[in-house]
Amino acid sequence: MSEPTGAARRRGPFKVGDQVQLTDPKGRHYTFTLEAGKNFHTHKGSFPHDELIGAPEGSVVRTTGNVAYLALRPLLPDYVLSMPRGAAVVYPKDAGQILAFADIFPGARVVEAGVGSGSLSSFLLRAIGDSGMLHSYERREDFAEIAKGNVERYFGGPHPAWQLTVGDLQDNLTDTDVDRVILDMLAPWECLEAVSKALVPGGILCCYVATTTQLARTVESIREFGCYAEPQPWESMIRNWHVEGLAVRPDHRMIGHTGFLVTARRLADGVEPPMRRRRPAKGAYGEDYEGPNKG
């Protein structure tokens, strides 16, 4: 049985073509690709790539200025934050939430709209494996080209489970029996009719939006559409901690708001969602409220 795509690039000594992440004494990262005969240059001196080729991961190299750098392969969360960008990337904290709460499993059939720079595509492909299917749709050809390069650079070549289509999801979607749909776009509610036909009963729709107005319209549109269980909206934040002897405190900076996530389960055809028992707050729906699709 052959190794999963990209697995060989994650094991063993450093090889030509490997991505290397150097960490300096101040914790700053520098990422480059190993090439025989090349030198890595910093303002603290240089060292030859050949010094790392054949060395085990976790080695320490010193520059001509006698500065030590720790050499490791970049983790996927490191890679997506340093890769070339066309659009903003889905941050690792949000990608991890999507993988967990959209229940992305090996072999899953997934449709993604809004590829951006390929960050989430890389996470999804690693989760579904070679036996799954990820069909990604991106409106902009320039973004699609950047995403394609980033994904192939990470996996060491084309991924057998990935298909990338340039165009609008609602105009081009032909996939059926889809397990999961991930929408990272300005107006995910415009795609509800198309993705609802593609999703299997029990399948999960996951939307990633940036603003509270998008969040409100997405949630209300899913409720109004009628073939989903109650949508679940949330956001996540990360706060690192400084630990140095007795000085244990939260860091002064944190990764705060990046986006909102909404998940909803597809119901069987012809089934109406159960009546919501939670009473809305007084005034939540005023007399002039006409639903999420007003205007």
Buried (B, 14 or more C-beta within 10 A) or exposed (E): EEEBBBEEBBEEEBEBEBBBBBBBEEEEBBBBEBEEEEEBEBEBEEBEBBBBBEBEBEBEBEBEEEBEBBBBBBEBBBBBBBBEBBBEBBBBBBBBBBBEBBBBBEEBBBBBBBBBBBBBBBBBBBBBBBEBBBBBBBBBEEBBBBBBBBBBBBBBEEBBBBEBBBEBBBEBBEBEEBBBBBBBBEEBBBBBEBBBEBBBEEBBBBBBBBEEEBBBBBBBBBBEBEBBBEBEBEBBEEEEEEEEEEEEEEEEEEBEEBBBBBBBBBBEEEEEBEEEEEEEEEEEEEEEEEEBEEE
